[in-house]
Amino acid sequence: MADPHLSLNMSVAELLERHPETIPIFMQFRMACVGCDIAAFETVAEALAIYHINRERFAAELTAILPSHASDARAASAEESP
């Protein structure tokens, strides 16, 4: 399956399903998203807001794990900032 651009607007479940290697990032930030029933309905951006986590910092961690998506994650973080 082709992977569309990485976006903080994708659901947490979708990100975790497509990129299970990101699970440690959620754990590092003490986010209870892994295995959460709400993960299918909540976007990554919404989860970051709930946990009061800086988008840029989280996106930087994603780009460290997913280097092929580095420019996409940085752009998504910048575009989605209020």
N, C-alpha and C positions, 0 to 999 in steps of 0.2 A: 504494500500500500504506500503510495507517495505521501510524503509528509508536507503539509502546507506550512506556510510561514509560522514560526513560533510567535505566539501572541499571549499577552497577559489576559486577554479576553477569552481565551479558550477555557473550558472547564478544567477544574483541578483533576478530575478523573481522566479526562482526555489526555492531559499532559503526562500524568503518571502512567497511563496505559501505553502511550506512544514512546515514552522515555522513562522507563523504570529506573534508569541510572540517576534520575533526579530525586528519588526517594530520600537519600541522605541529606539533601538540601533542606527538604521540609523538616526532617528530624533535627538538623542543625539549628534551625530557626524555632524549634519547639512548637511546630505546627502539628495539630492532631488530624491533619487532612488525610493521611494515609489510612485507608480503611473506613473513612467516615462516610456515612450514608448520604450526606449533603454534598459530597465532592462532585457528584454527577450534575448538580444543579448550580454550583457556585463557581464563579470564574476565579482564576488565579488572582486577578486584581482585587476582587471582593475579599478573598481570603487574606490577602496582604493587608487590606484596610482593617479587617476584623482583628487581626493580630498586631496591628500597628507596626508593620514592617515596611521599611523603606524600599520602594519599587526598584530604584537604581541599584541598591545593594543586592537585592534578590536577583535582579536581572544579571548582575555581574557574576554571581555564583552560577547561574544557569549557563552563561557563556563559557565559564571555566569547564563545565561538564560537557556542554554541547558546542564545541568550537565551530562546527559547520554552520551553526545558527547564530553566531556571535553578532553579526550586523543586524539580523532580524530582531533579536532580543533587545539590543540597545535601541533600535528604532521604535519598537513596541513600547518600551519604557518611556521614551521621550514623548511619543504620540499620545499615550494614555495618561500622562500626568495632568492633574487638574490645573 
